[in-house]
Amino acid sequence: MFELLSEITAVEIIARGRSVRRRAALRKRFGAGQWRKLKGIATVRVASGRIHRAEIHWYEAHGVGRVGLKIKRYLD
C-alpha cells in the first residue's frame, strides 16, 4: 500500500473506450461510464515509510473517479 503525498502531474491517457482491457470488470464493480486508463507522476510514501517519486497508473470514469491506483515504477 502507499499514500499519495502530492498531486498527480504529467497525466496522460494510456487507453480509453474499448482499448481498456478491464472495462467489463470495472463496469461490473463500479458501474457504467466512459472508462479510461491513465498514468502520471506523484510523490508517494510506501508501507516501509520511505518517500519516492513514482509513476502511478489508474482507471477513471466520469461520476466514479479514480480507482485501482498502483505504482508502476519508481523514478528516483
mmCIF file of the N, C-alpha and C atoms, coordinates in Angstrom:
data_MODEL
# 
_entry.id   MODEL 
# 
loop_
_atom_site.group_PDB 
_atom_site.id 
_atom_site.type_symbol 
_atom_site.label_atom_id 
_atom_site.label_alt_id 
_atom_site.label_comp_id 
_atom_site.label_asym_id 
_atom_site.label_entity_id 
_atom_site.label_seq_id 
_atom_site.pdbx_PDB_ins_code 
_atom_site.Cartn_x 
_atom_site.Cartn_y 
_atom_site.Cartn_z 
_atom_site.occupancy 
_atom_site.B_iso_or_equiv 
_atom_site.pdbx_formal_charge 
_atom_site.auth_seq_id 
_atom_site.auth_comp_id 
_atom_site.auth_asym_id 
_atom_site.auth_atom_id 
_atom_site.pdbx_PDB_model_num 
ATOM 1   N N  . MET A 1 1  ? 0.839   -1.185 0.000   1.00 0.00 ? 1  MET A N  1 
ATOM 2   C CA . MET A 1 1  ? 0.000   0.000  0.000   1.00 0.00 ? 1  MET A CA 1 
ATOM 3   C C  . MET A 1 1  ? 0.881   1.246  0.000   1.00 0.00 ? 1  MET A C  1 
ATOM 4   N N  . PHE A 1 2  ? 0.277   2.344  -0.420  1.00 0.00 ? 2  PHE A N  1 
ATOM 5   C CA . PHE A 1 2  ? 1.015   3.590  -0.454  1.00 0.00 ? 2  PHE A CA 1 
ATOM 6   C C  . PHE A 1 2  ? 0.074   4.756  -0.227  1.00 0.00 ? 2  PHE A C  1 
ATOM 7   N N  . GLU A 1 3  ? 0.656   5.914  0.089   1.00 0.00 ? 3  GLU A N  1 
ATOM 8   C CA . GLU A 1 3  ? -0.099  7.131  0.342   1.00 0.00 ? 3  GLU A CA 1 
ATOM 9   C C  . GLU A 1 3  ? 0.401   8.203  -0.625  1.00 0.00 ? 3  GLU A C  1 
ATOM 10  N N  . LEU A 1 4  ? -0.512  8.882  -1.302  1.00 0.00 ? 4  LEU A N  1 
ATOM 11  C CA . LEU A 1 4  ? -0.129  9.985  -2.175  1.00 0.00 ? 4  LEU A CA 1 
ATOM 12  C C  . LEU A 1 4  ? 0.232   11.195 -1.317  1.00 0.00 ? 4  LEU A C  1 
ATOM 13  N N  . LEU A 1 5  ? 1.387   11.778 -1.558  1.00 0.00 ? 5  LEU A N  1 
ATOM 14  C CA . LEU A 1 5  ? 1.816   12.956 -0.811  1.00 0.00 ? 5  LEU A CA 1 
ATOM 15  C C  . LEU A 1 5  ? 1.720   14.227 -1.644  1.00 0.00 ? 5  LEU A C  1 
ATOM 16  N N  . SER A 1 6  ? 1.502   14.085 -2.947  1.00 0.00 ? 6  SER A N  1 
ATOM 17  C CA . SER A 1 6  ? 1.404   15.255 -3.827  1.00 0.00 ? 6  SER A CA 1 
ATOM 18  C C  . SER A 1 6  ? 0.308   15.021 -4.859  1.00 0.00 ? 6  SER A C  1 
ATOM 19  N N  . GLU A 1 7  ? -0.014  16.057 -5.575  1.00 0.00 ? 7  GLU A N  1 
ATOM 20  C CA . GLU A 1 7  ? -0.935  15.931 -6.698  1.00 0.00 ? 7  GLU A CA 1 
ATOM 21  C C  . GLU A 1 7  ? -0.271  15.095 -7.786  1.00 0.00 ? 7  GLU A C  1 
ATOM 22  N N  . ILE A 1 8  ? -1.066  14.428 -8.583  1.00 0.00 ? 8  ILE A N  1 
ATOM 23  C CA . ILE A 1 8  ? -0.529  13.671 -9.711  1.00 0.00 ? 8  ILE A CA 1 
ATOM 24  C C  . ILE A 1 8  ? -0.345  14.647 -10.876 1.00 0.00 ? 8  ILE A C  1 
ATOM 25  N N  . THR A 1 9  ? 0.867   14.696 -11.415 1.00 0.00 ? 9  THR A N  1 
ATOM 26  C CA . THR A 1 9  ? 1.184   15.612 -12.509 1.00 0.00 ? 9  THR A CA 1 
ATOM 27  C C  . THR A 1 9  ? 1.534   14.821 -13.764 1.00 0.00 ? 9  THR A C  1 
ATOM 28  N N  . ALA A 1 10 ? 1.705   15.519 -14.867 1.00 0.00 ? 10 ALA A N  1 
ATOM 29  C CA . ALA A 1 10 ? 2.075   14.923 -16.158 1.00 0.00 ? 10 ALA A CA 1 
ATOM 30  C C  . ALA A 1 10 ? 1.130   13.775 -16.521 1.00 0.00 ? 10 ALA A C  1 
ATOM 31  N N  . VAL A 1 11 ? -0.166  14.005 -16.358 1.00 0.00 ? 11 VAL A N  1 
ATOM 32  C CA . VAL A 1 11 ? -1.169  12.971 -16.596 1.00 0.00 ? 11 VAL A CA 1 
ATOM 33  C C  . VAL A 1 11 ? -1.322  12.720 -18.096 1.00 0.00 ? 11 VAL A C  1 
ATOM 34  N N  . GLU A 1 12 ? -1.313  11.440 -18.470 1.00 0.00 ? 12 GLU A N  1 
ATOM 35  C CA . GLU A 1 12 ? -1.503  11.030 -19.868 1.00 0.00 ? 12 GLU A CA 1 
ATOM 36  C C  . GLU A 1 12 ? -2.534  9.915  -19.929 1.00 0.00 ? 12 GLU A C  1 
ATOM 37  N N  . ILE A 1 13 ? -3.340  9.917  -20.985 1.00 0.00 ? 13 ILE A N  1 
ATOM 38  C CA . ILE A 1 13 ? -4.284  8.826  -21.212 1.00 0.00 ? 13 ILE A CA 1 
ATOM 39  C C  . ILE A 1 13 ? -3.542  7.702  -21.920 1.00 0.00 ? 13 ILE A C  1 
ATOM 40  N N  . ILE A 1 14 ? -3.611  6.497  -21.351 1.00 0.00 ? 14 ILE A N  1 
ATOM 41  C CA . ILE A 1 14 ? -2.987  5.328  -21.953 1.00 0.00 ? 14 ILE A CA 1 
ATOM 42  C C  . ILE A 1 14 ? -3.979  4.614  -22.862 1.00 0.00 ? 14 ILE A C  1 
ATOM 43  N N  . ALA A 1 15 ? -5.231  4.485  -22.396 1.00 0.00 ? 15 ALA A N  1 
ATOM 44  C CA . ALA A 1 15 ? -6.260  3.780  -23.168 1.00 0.00 ? 15 ALA A CA 1 
ATOM 45  C C  . ALA A 1 15 ? -7.627  4.359  -22.815 1.00 0.00 ? 15 ALA A C  1 
ATOM 46  N N  . ARG A 1 16 ? -8.558  4.264  -23.756 1.00 0.00 ? 16 ARG A N  1 
ATOM 47  C CA . ARG A 1 16 ? -9.928  4.695  -23.495 1.00 0.00 ? 16 ARG A CA 1 
ATOM 48  C C  . ARG A 1 16 ? -10.897 3.856  -24.302 1.00 0.00 ? 16 ARG A C  1 
ATOM 49  N N  . GLY A 1 17 ? -12.121 3.761  -23.837 1.00 0.00 ? 17 GLY A N  1 
ATOM 50  C CA . GLY A 1 17 ? -13.146 3.009  -24.546 1.00 0.00 ? 17 GLY A CA 1 
ATOM 51  C C  . GLY A 1 17 ? -12.832 1.530  -24.618 1.00 0.00 ? 17 GLY A C  1 
ATOM 52  N N  . ARG A 1 18 ? -12.948 0.967  -25.803 1.00 0.00 ? 18 ARG A N  1 
ATOM 53  C CA . ARG A 1 18 ? -12.730 -0.470 -25.978 1.00 0.00 ? 18 ARG A CA 1 
ATOM 54  C C  . ARG A 1 18 ? -11.285 -0.902 -25.761 1.00 0.00 ? 18 ARG A C  1 
ATOM 55  N N  . SER A 1 19 ? -10.359 0.020  -25.760 1.00 0.00 ? 19 SER A N  1 
ATOM 56  C CA . SER A 1 19 ? -8.948  -0.306 -25.534 1.00 0.00 ? 19 SER A CA 1 
ATOM 57  C C  . SER A 1 19 ? -8.636  -0.633 -24.078 1.00 0.00 ? 19 SER A C  1 
ATOM 58  N N  . VAL A 1 20 ? -9.547  -0.289 -23.158 1.00 0.00 ? 20 VAL A N  1 
ATOM 59  C CA . VAL A 1 20 ? -9.358  -0.606 -21.745 1.00 0.00 ? 20 VAL A CA 1 
ATOM 60  C C  . VAL A 1 20 ? -9.692  -2.080 -21.555 1.00 0.00 ? 20 VAL A C  1 
ATOM 61  N N  . ARG A 1 21 ? -8.686  -2.879 -21.269 1.00 0.00 ? 21 ARG A N  1 
ATOM 62  C CA . ARG A 1 21 ? -8.863  -4.329 -21.206 1.00 0.00 ? 21 ARG A CA 1 
ATOM 63  C C  . ARG A 1 21 ? -9.765  -4.771 -20.067 1.00 0.00 ? 21 ARG A C  1 
ATOM 64  N N  . ARG A 1 22 ? -9.740  -4.097 -18.931 1.00 0.00 ? 22 ARG A N  1 
ATOM 65  C CA . ARG A 1 22 ? -10.523 -4.490 -17.759 1.00 0.00 ? 22 ARG A CA 1 
ATOM 66  C C  . ARG A 1 22 ? -11.879 -3.789 -17.718 1.00 0.00 ? 22 ARG A C  1 
ATOM 67  N N  . ARG A 1 23 ? -12.347 -3.275 -18.828 1.00 0.00 ? 23 ARG A N  1 
ATOM 68  C CA . ARG A 1 23 ? -13.581 -2.493 -18.876 1.00 0.00 ? 23 ARG A CA 1 
ATOM 69  C C  . ARG A 1 23 ? -14.777 -3.241 -18.309 1.00 0.00 ? 23 ARG A C  1 
ATOM 70  N N  . ALA A 1 24 ? -14.956 -4.518 -18.664 1.00 0.00 ? 24 ALA A N  1 
ATOM 71  C CA . ALA A 1 24 ? -16.101 -5.299 -18.176 1.00 0.00 ? 24 ALA A CA 1 
ATOM 72  C C  . ALA A 1 24 ? -16.057 -5.440 -16.656 1.00 0.00 ? 24 ALA A C  1 
ATOM 73  N N  . ALA A 1 25 ? -14.891 -5.713 -16.097 1.00 0.00 ? 25 ALA A N  1 
ATOM 74  C CA . ALA A 1 25 ? -14.753 -5.850 -14.645 1.00 0.00 ? 25 ALA A CA 1 
ATOM 75  C C  . ALA A 1 25 ? -15.006 -4.514 -13.939 1.00 0.00 ? 25 ALA A C  1 
ATOM 76  N N  . LEU A 1 26 ? -14.524 -3.424 -14.525 1.00 0.00 ? 26 LEU A N  1 
ATOM 77  C CA . LEU A 1 26 ? -14.745 -2.099 -13.941 1.00 0.00 ? 26 LEU A CA 1 
ATOM 78  C C  . LEU A 1 26 ? -16.223 -1.742 -13.943 1.00 0.00 ? 26 LEU A C  1 
ATOM 79  N N  . ARG A 1 27 ? -16.914 -2.014 -15.045 1.00 0.00 ? 27 ARG A N  1 
ATOM 80  C CA . ARG A 1 27 ? -18.355 -1.743 -15.114 1.00 0.00 ? 27 ARG A CA 1 
ATOM 81  C C  . ARG A 1 27 ? -19.128 -2.569 -14.098 1.00 0.00 ? 27 ARG A C  1 
ATOM 82  N N  . LYS A 1 28 ? -18.752 -3.823 -13.944 1.00 0.00 ? 28 LYS A N  1 
ATOM 83  C CA . LYS A 1 28 ? -19.448 -4.704 -13.001 1.00 0.00 ? 28 LYS A CA 1 
ATOM 84  C C  . LYS A 1 28 ? -19.276 -4.213 -11.565 1.00 0.00 ? 28 LYS A C  1 
ATOM 85  N N  . ARG A 1 29 ? -18.074 -3.786 -11.216 1.00 0.00 ? 29 ARG A N  1 
ATOM 86  C CA . ARG A 1 29 ? -17.796 -3.380 -9.832  1.00 0.00 ? 29 ARG A CA 1 
ATOM 87  C C  . ARG A 1 29 ? -18.201 -1.937 -9.523  1.00 0.00 ? 29 ARG A C  1 
ATOM 88  N N  . PHE A 1 30 ? -17.971 -1.007 -10.458 1.00 0.00 ? 30 PHE A N  1 
ATOM 89  C CA . PHE A 1 30 ? -18.172 0.412  -10.179 1.00 0.00 ? 30 PHE A CA 1 
ATOM 90  C C  . PHE A 1 30 ? -19.288 1.068  -10.990 1.00 0.00 ? 30 PHE A C  1 
ATOM 91  N N  . GLY A 1 31 ? -19.795 0.385  -12.006 1.00 0.00 ? 31 GLY A N  1 
ATOM 92  C CA . GLY A 1 31 ? -20.872 0.943  -12.811 1.00 0.00 ? 31 GLY A CA 1 
ATOM 93  C C  . GLY A 1 31 ? -20.406 1.402  -14.179 1.00 0.00 ? 31 GLY A C  1 
ATOM 94  N N  . ALA A 1 32 ? -21.382 1.718  -15.002 1.00 0.00 ? 32 ALA A N  1 
ATOM 95  C CA . ALA A 1 32 ? -21.104 2.127  -16.378 1.00 0.00 ? 32 ALA A CA 1 
ATOM 96  C C  . ALA A 1 32 ? -20.470 3.512  -16.409 1.00 0.00 ? 32 ALA A C  1 
ATOM 97  N N  . GLY A 1 33 ? -19.731 3.772  -17.444 1.00 0.00 ? 33 GLY A N  1 
ATOM 98  C CA . GLY A 1 33 ? -19.089 5.066  -17.636 1.00 0.00 ? 33 GLY A CA 1 
ATOM 99  C C  . GLY A 1 33 ? -18.098 4.971  -18.774 1.00 0.00 ? 33 GLY A C  1 
ATOM 100 N N  . GLN A 1 34 ? -17.560 6.087  -19.155 1.00 0.00 ? 34 GLN A N  1 
ATOM 101 C CA . GLN A 1 34 ? -16.525 6.133  -20.181 1.00 0.00 ? 34 GLN A CA 1 
ATOM 102 C C  . GLN A 1 34 ? -15.182 5.891  -19.494 1.00 0.00 ? 34 GLN A C  1 
ATOM 103 N N  . TRP A 1 35 ? -14.802 4.625  -19.370 1.00 0.00 ? 35 TRP A N  1 
ATOM 104 C CA . TRP A 1 35 ? -13.594 4.263  -18.636 1.00 0.00 ? 35 TRP A CA 1 
ATOM 105 C C  . TRP A 1 35 ? -12.335 4.593  -19.425 1.00 0.00 ? 35 TRP A C  1 
ATOM 106 N N  . ARG A 1 36 ? -11.340 5.119  -18.699 1.00 0.00 ? 36 ARG A N  1 
ATOM 107 C CA . ARG A 1 36 ? -10.036 5.440  -19.270 1.00 0.00 ? 36 ARG A CA 1 
ATOM 108 C C  . ARG A 1 36 ? -8.957  4.922  -18.340 1.00 0.00 ? 36 ARG A C  1 
ATOM 109 N N  . LYS A 1 37 ? -7.819  4.542  -18.905 1.00 0.00 ? 37 LYS A N  1 
ATOM 110 C CA . LYS A 1 37 ? -6.642  4.201  -18.110 1.00 0.00 ? 37 LYS A CA 1 
ATOM 111 C C  . LYS A 1 37 ? -5.668  5.351  -18.269 1.00 0.00 ? 37 LYS A C  1 
ATOM 112 N N  . LEU A 1 38 ? -5.155  5.850  -17.129 1.00 0.00 ? 38 LEU A N  1 
ATOM 113 C CA . LEU A 1 38 ? -4.272  6.999  -17.143 1.00 0.00 ? 38 LEU A CA 1 
ATOM 114 C C  . LEU A 1 38 ? -2.983  6.703  -16.388 1.00 0.00 ? 38 LEU A C  1 
ATOM 115 N N  . LYS A 1 39 ? -1.981  7.553  -16.639 1.00 0.00 ? 39 LYS A N  1 
ATOM 116 C CA . LYS A 1 39 ? -0.732  7.474  -15.884 1.00 0.00 ? 39 LYS A CA 1 
ATOM 117 C C  . LYS A 1 39 ? -0.266  8.884  -15.572 1.00 0.00 ? 39 LYS A C  1 
ATOM 118 N N  . GLY A 1 40 ? 0.519   9.000  -14.489 1.00 0.00 ? 40 GLY A N  1 
ATOM 119 C CA . GLY A 1 40 ? 1.042   10.290 -14.083 1.00 0.00 ? 40 GLY A CA 1 
ATOM 120 C C  . GLY A 1 40 ? 2.164   10.101 -13.075 1.00 0.00 ? 40 GLY A C  1 
ATOM 121 N N  . ILE A 1 41 ? 2.727   11.222 -12.634 1.00 0.00 ? 41 ILE A N  1 
ATOM 122 C CA . ILE A 1 41 ? 3.860   11.229 -11.706 1.00 0.00 ? 41 ILE A CA 1 
ATOM 123 C C  . ILE A 1 41 ? 3.405   11.842 -10.384 1.00 0.00 ? 41 ILE A C  1 
ATOM 124 N N  . ALA A 1 42 ? 3.789   11.216 -9.255  1.00 0.00 ? 42 ALA A N  1 
ATOM 125 C CA . ALA A 1 42 ? 3.439   11.738 -7.938  1.00 0.00 ? 42 ALA A CA 1 
ATOM 126 C C  . ALA A 1 42 ? 4.497   11.339 -6.922  1.00 0.00 ? 42 ALA A C  1 
ATOM 127 N N  . THR A 1 43 ? 4.510   12.045 -5.800  1.00 0.00 ? 43 THR A N  1 
ATOM 128 C CA . THR A 1 43 ? 5.338   11.679 -4.667  1.00 0.00 ? 43 THR A CA 1 
ATOM 129 C C  . THR A 1 43 ? 4.495   10.793 -3.761  1.00 0.00 ? 43 THR A C  1 
ATOM 130 N N  . VAL A 1 44 ? 5.045   9.645  -3.359  1.00 0.00 ? 44 VAL A N  1 
ATOM 131 C CA . VAL A 1 44 ? 4.297   8.676  -2.555  1.00 0.00 ? 44 VAL A CA 1 
ATOM 132 C C  . VAL A 1 44 ? 5.108   8.231  -1.342  1.00 0.00 ? 44 VAL A C  1 
ATOM 133 N N  . ARG A 1 45 ? 4.388   7.805  -0.304  1.00 0.00 ? 45 ARG A N  1 
ATOM 134 C CA . ARG A 1 45 ? 5.026   7.171  0.866   1.00 0.00 ? 45 ARG A CA 1 
ATOM 135 C C  . ARG A 1 45 ? 4.592   5.715  0.846   1.00 0.00 ? 45 ARG A C  1 
ATOM 136 N N  . VAL A 1 46 ? 5.552   4.802  0.790   1.00 0.00 ? 46 VAL A N  1 
ATOM 137 C CA . VAL A 1 46 ? 5.256   3.370  0.756   1.00 0.00 ? 46 VAL A CA 1 
ATOM 138 C C  . VAL A 1 46 ? 5.136   2.831  2.181   1.00 0.00 ? 46 VAL A C  1 
ATOM 139 N N  . ALA A 1 47 ? 4.720   1.577  2.314   1.00 0.00 ? 47 ALA A N  1 
ATOM 140 C CA . ALA A 1 47 ? 4.456   0.974  3.625   1.00 0.00 ? 47 ALA A CA 1 
ATOM 141 C C  . ALA A 1 47 ? 5.664   1.020  4.559   1.00 0.00 ? 47 ALA A C  1 
ATOM 142 N N  . SER A 1 48 ? 6.874   0.963  4.022   1.00 0.00 ? 48 SER A N  1 
ATOM 143 C CA . SER A 1 48 ? 8.082   0.997  4.861   1.00 0.00 ? 48 SER A CA 1 
ATOM 144 C C  . SER A 1 48 ? 8.359   2.396  5.408   1.00 0.00 ? 48 SER A C  1 
ATOM 145 N N  . GLY A 1 49 ? 7.635   3.417  4.910   1.00 0.00 ? 49 GLY A N  1 
ATOM 146 C CA . GLY A 1 49 ? 7.842   4.788  5.356   1.00 0.00 ? 49 GLY A CA 1 
ATOM 147 C C  . GLY A 1 49 ? 8.722   5.614  4.435   1.00 0.00 ? 49 GLY A C  1 
ATOM 148 N N  . ARG A 1 50 ? 9.339   4.970  3.453   1.00 0.00 ? 50 ARG A N  1 
ATOM 149 C CA . ARG A 1 50 ? 10.204  5.686  2.507   1.00 0.00 ? 50 ARG A CA 1 
ATOM 150 C C  . ARG A 1 50 ? 9.362   6.521  1.556   1.00 0.00 ? 50 ARG A C  1 
ATOM 151 N N  . ILE A 1 51 ? 9.929   7.629  1.091   1.00 0.00 ? 51 ILE A N  1 
ATOM 152 C CA . ILE A 1 51 ? 9.252   8.536  0.174   1.00 0.00 ? 51 ILE A CA 1 
ATOM 153 C C  . ILE A 1 51 ? 9.943   8.469  -1.174  1.00 0.00 ? 51 ILE A C  1 
ATOM 154 N N  . HIS A 1 52 ? 9.151   8.315  -2.243  1.00 0.00 ? 52 HIS A N  1 
ATOM 155 C CA . HIS A 1 52 ? 9.667   8.191  -3.601  1.00 0.00 ? 52 HIS A CA 1 
ATOM 156 C C  . HIS A 1 52 ? 8.831   9.017  -4.565  1.00 0.00 ? 52 HIS A C  1 
ATOM 157 N N  . ARG A 1 53 ? 9.450   9.403  -5.681  1.00 0.00 ? 53 ARG A N  1 
ATOM 158 C CA . ARG A 1 53 ? 8.687   9.874  -6.843  1.00 0.00 ? 53 ARG A CA 1 
ATOM 159 C C  . ARG A 1 53 ? 8.381   8.624  -7.650  1.00 0.00 ? 53 ARG A C  1 
ATOM 160 N N  . ALA A 1 54 ? 7.155   8.492  -8.117  1.00 0.00 ? 54 ALA A N  1 
ATOM 161 C CA . ALA A 1 54 ? 6.768   7.262  -8.792  1.00 0.00 ? 54 ALA A CA 1 
ATOM 162 C C  . ALA A 1 54 ? 5.818   7.543  -9.941  1.00 0.00 ? 54 ALA A C  1 
ATOM 163 N N  . GLU A 1 55 ? 5.823   6.618  -10.904 1.00 0.00 ? 55 GLU A N  1 
ATOM 164 C CA . GLU A 1 55 ? 4.831   6.634  -11.979 1.00 0.00 ? 55 GLU A CA 1 
ATOM 165 C C  . GLU A 1 55 ? 3.635   5.840  -11.481 1.00 0.00 ? 55 GLU A C  1 
ATOM 166 N N  . ILE A 1 56 ? 2.469   6.471  -11.507 1.00 0.00 ? 56 ILE A N  1 
ATOM 167 C CA . ILE A 1 56 ? 1.238   5.882  -10.994 1.00 0.00 ? 56 ILE A CA 1 
ATOM 168 C C  . ILE A 1 56 ? 0.309   5.594  -12.172 1.00 0.00 ? 56 ILE A C  1 
ATOM 169 N N  . HIS A 1 57 ? -0.355  4.425  -12.158 1.00 0.00 ? 57 HIS A N  1 
ATOM 170 C CA . HIS A 1 57 ? -1.377  4.085  -13.152 1.00 0.00 ? 57 HIS A CA 1 
ATOM 171 C C  . HIS A 1 57 ? -2.702  3.903  -12.433 1.00 0.00 ? 57 HIS A C  1 
ATOM 172 N N  . TRP A 1 58 ? -3.805  4.288  -13.085 1.00 0.00 ? 58 TRP A N  1 
ATOM 173 C CA . TRP A 1 58 ? -5.128  4.118  -12.505 1.00 0.00 ? 58 TRP A CA 1 
ATOM 174 C C  . TRP A 1 58 ? -6.196  4.152  -13.591 1.00 0.00 ? 58 TRP A C  1 
ATOM 175 N N  . TYR A 1 59 ? -7.422  3.787  -13.195 1.00 0.00 ? 59 TYR A N  1 
ATOM 176 C CA . TYR A 1 59 ? -8.589  3.855  -14.079 1.00 0.00 ? 59 TYR A CA 1 
ATOM 177 C C  . TYR A 1 59 ? -9.479  4.976  -13.582 1.00 0.00 ? 59 TYR A C  1 
ATOM 178 N N  . GLU A 1 60 ? -10.257 5.563  -14.502 1.00 0.00 ? 60 GLU A N  1 
ATOM 179 C CA . GLU A 1 60 ? -11.098 6.687  -14.141 1.00 0.00 ? 60 GLU A CA 1 
ATOM 180 C C  . GLU A 1 60 ? -12.297 6.734  -15.068 1.00 0.00 ? 60 GLU A C  1 
ATOM 181 N N  . ALA A 1 61 ? -13.455 7.096  -14.506 1.00 0.00 ? 61 ALA A N  1 
ATOM 182 C CA . ALA A 1 61 ? -14.659 7.320  -15.302 1.00 0.00 ? 61 ALA A CA 1 
ATOM 183 C C  . ALA A 1 61 ? -15.399 8.508  -14.713 1.00 0.00 ? 61 ALA A C  1 
ATOM 184 N N  . HIS A 1 62 ? -16.085 9.247  -15.552 1.00 0.00 ? 62 HIS A N  1 
ATOM 185 C CA . HIS A 1 62 ? -16.862 10.392 -15.109 1.00 0.00 ? 62 HIS A CA 1 
ATOM 186 C C  . HIS A 1 62 ? -17.938 9.932  -14.128 1.00 0.00 ? 62 HIS A C  1 
ATOM 187 N N  . GLY A 1 63 ? -18.027 10.580 -12.990 1.00 0.00 ? 63 GLY A N  1 
ATOM 188 C CA . GLY A 1 63 ? -19.010 10.213 -11.986 1.00 0.00 ? 63 GLY A CA 1 
ATOM 189 C C  . GLY A 1 63 ? -18.552 9.128  -11.033 1.00 0.00 ? 63 GLY A C  1 
ATOM 190 N N  . VAL A 1 64 ? -17.428 8.476  -11.338 1.00 0.00 ? 64 VAL A N  1 
ATOM 191 C CA . VAL A 1 64 ? -16.897 7.418  -10.476 1.00 0.00 ? 64 VAL A CA 1 
ATOM 192 C C  . VAL A 1 64 ? -15.616 7.895  -9.812  1.00 0.00 ? 64 VAL A C  1 
ATOM 193 N N  . GLY A 1 65 ? -14.727 8.505  -10.576 1.00 0.00 ? 65 GLY A N  1 
ATOM 194 C CA . GLY A 1 65 ? -13.455 8.980  -10.040 1.00 0.00 ? 65 GLY A CA 1 
ATOM 195 C C  . GLY A 1 65 ? -12.337 7.981  -10.267 1.00 0.00 ? 65 GLY A C  1 
ATOM 196 N N  . ARG A 1 66 ? -11.240 8.162  -9.534  1.00 0.00 ? 66 ARG A N  1 
ATOM 197 C CA . ARG A 1 66 ? -10.058 7.307  -9.669  1.00 0.00 ? 66 ARG A CA 1 
ATOM 198 C C  . ARG A 1 66 ? -10.255 5.995  -8.928  1.00 0.00 ? 66 ARG A C  1 
ATOM 199 N N  . VAL A 1 67 ? -9.916  4.906  -9.585  1.00 0.00 ? 67 VAL A N  1 
ATOM 200 C CA . VAL A 1 67 ? -9.946  3.590  -8.939  1.00 0.00 ? 67 VAL A CA 1 
ATOM 201 C C  . VAL A 1 67 ? -8.716  2.802  -9.383  1.00 0.00 ? 67 VAL A C  1 
ATOM 202 N N  . GLY A 1 68 ? -8.282  1.885  -8.556  1.00 0.00 ? 68 GLY A N  1 
ATOM 203 C CA . GLY A 1 68 ? -7.198  0.979  -8.911  1.00 0.00 ? 68 GLY A CA 1 
ATOM 204 C C  . GLY A 1 68 ? -5.842  1.640  -9.033  1.00 0.00 ? 68 GLY A C  1 
ATOM 205 N N  . LEU A 1 69 ? -5.544  2.624  -8.173  1.00 0.00 ? 69 LEU A N  1 
ATOM 206 C CA . LEU A 1 69 ? -4.221  3.252  -8.219  1.00 0.00 ? 69 LEU A CA 1 
ATOM 207 C C  . LEU A 1 69 ? -3.136  2.247  -7.889  1.00 0.00 ? 69 LEU A C  1 
ATOM 208 N N  . LYS A 1 70 ? -2.071  2.245  -8.690  1.00 0.00 ? 70 LYS A N  1 
ATOM 209 C CA . LYS A 1 70 ? -0.935  1.386  -8.399  1.00 0.00 ? 70 LYS A CA 1 
ATOM 210 C C  . LYS A 1 70 ? 0.360   2.049  -8.848  1.00 0.00 ? 70 LYS A C  1 
ATOM 211 N N  . ILE A 1 71 ? 1.438   1.701  -8.165  1.00 0.00 ? 71 ILE A N  1 
ATOM 212 C CA . ILE A 1 71 ? 2.755   2.195  -8.531  1.00 0.00 ? 71 ILE A CA 1 
ATOM 213 C C  . ILE A 1 71 ? 3.298   1.304  -9.638  1.00 0.00 ? 71 ILE A C  1 
ATOM 214 N N  . LYS A 1 72 ? 3.634   1.905  -10.760 1.00 0.00 ? 72 LYS A N  1 
ATOM 215 C CA . LYS A 1 72 ? 4.180   1.153  -11.874 1.00 0.00 ? 72 LYS A CA 1 
ATOM 216 C C  . LYS A 1 72 ? 5.694   1.056  -11.777 1.00 0.00 ? 72 LYS A C  1 
ATOM 217 N N  . ARG A 1 73 ? 6.346   2.197  -11.408 1.00 0.00 ? 73 ARG A N  1 
ATOM 218 C CA . ARG A 1 73 ? 7.804   2.187  -11.235 1.00 0.00 ? 73 ARG A CA 1 
ATOM 219 C C  . ARG A 1 73 ? 8.239   3.402  -10.436 1.00 0.00 ? 73 ARG A C  1 
ATOM 220 N N  . TYR A 1 74 ? 9.371   3.266  -9.765  1.00 0.00 ? 74 TYR A N  1 
ATOM 221 C CA . TYR A 1 74 ? 9.959   4.377  -9.012  1.00 0.00 ? 74 TYR A CA 1 
ATOM 222 C C  . TYR A 1 74 ? 10.869  5.168  -9.940  1.00 0.00 ? 74 TYR A C  1 
ATOM 223 N N  . LEU A 1 75 ? 10.886  6.481  -9.769  1.00 0.00 ? 75 LEU A N  1 
ATOM 224 C CA . LEU A 1 75 ? 11.659  7.355  -10.653 1.00 0.00 ? 75 LEU A CA 1 
ATOM 225 C C  . LEU A 1 75 ? 12.931  7.890  -9.995  1.00 0.00 ? 75 LEU A C  1 
ATOM 226 N N  . ASP A 1 76 ? 13.176  7.572  -8.744  1.00 0.00 ? 76 ASP A N  1 
ATOM 227 C CA . ASP A 1 76 ? 14.402  8.049  -8.098  1.00 0.00 ? 76 ASP A CA 1 
ATOM 228 C C  . ASP A 1 76 ? 15.257  6.921  -7.579  1.00 0.00 ? 76 ASP A C  1 
# 
